[in-house]
Amino acid sequence: MKSLYIVDYWVPFPQSEYGGIINLIAEDDEEAFDLLSEEESLSLPGFERNLMENIRKAQKFNLVDDYESGVIEAFTT
């Protein structure tokens, strides 16, 4: 079963001032990590350092229908 993930990945100051909120669909945390690691537009300083922790803390909503895995929307700074 896939879930809608709402990932908050703000990288705290003083490491960075970058971050955002990402909505994606994935089967599990590992697939979510792979999808976000491959997303070139999200290669911000410090992003991968906290990525798995932020995925584990993400709000997750189980989906009834079968949707394709992937990033739906990303608000980034």
C-alpha atoms as one frame of an Amber mdcrd trajectory, in Angstrom:
protein
   0.000   0.000   0.000   1.327   3.423  -0.915   1.209   6.542   1.197   1.196
  10.263   0.646   4.211  11.722   2.441   4.435  15.343   3.537   8.134  15.840
   4.237   9.450  18.917   6.039  13.150  19.140   5.279  14.243  22.536   6.515
  17.961  22.507   7.160  18.459  24.542  10.351  20.710  27.588  10.636  23.743
  27.823  10.808  24.225  24.815   8.501  21.958  26.275   5.853  18.988  28.493
   5.226  17.545  26.156   2.598  14.631  23.816   2.836  10.990  23.335   2.122
   8.009  21.020   2.124   7.747  18.105  -0.298   4.673  16.014  -1.115   5.342
  12.603  -2.617   3.855   9.142  -3.018   5.887   6.101  -2.019   5.421   2.536
  -0.734   7.743   2.981   2.237  10.426   5.203   3.753  13.192   3.609   1.668
  11.386   4.307  -1.612  10.698   7.883  -0.452  14.414   8.309   0.283  15.382
   6.968  -3.153  12.907   9.248  -4.933  14.115  12.343  -3.110  17.795  11.445
  -3.479  17.367  11.181  -7.247  15.521  14.521  -7.559  18.125  16.947  -8.964
  16.129  20.048  -8.064  16.399  19.120  -4.373  20.175  18.852  -4.153  20.538
  21.590  -1.552  23.400  21.923   0.940  22.799  19.646   3.928  19.716  18.068
   2.339  20.766  14.409   2.374  22.263  14.624   5.861  18.830  14.842   7.507
  16.754  13.299   4.745  15.915   9.870   6.226  15.170  11.376   9.642  12.800
  13.887   8.016  11.109  11.110   6.013  10.552   9.071   9.172   9.021  12.125
  10.889   6.849  12.973   7.868   3.092  12.913   8.018   1.920   9.830   6.102
  -1.540   9.189   4.728  -2.467   5.750   3.372  -3.865   5.845  -0.156  -6.810
   3.672  -1.164  -6.163   3.681  -4.917  -2.943   2.685  -6.662  -0.958   5.777
  -7.616   2.406   6.048  -9.326   5.277   6.729  -6.940   6.971  10.088  -7.311
   7.305  13.660  -6.159   4.002  15.473  -6.507   4.996  18.972  -5.453   7.934
  20.651  -3.787   8.098  24.087  -2.211  11.752  24.929  -1.774  13.817  27.978
  -0.901
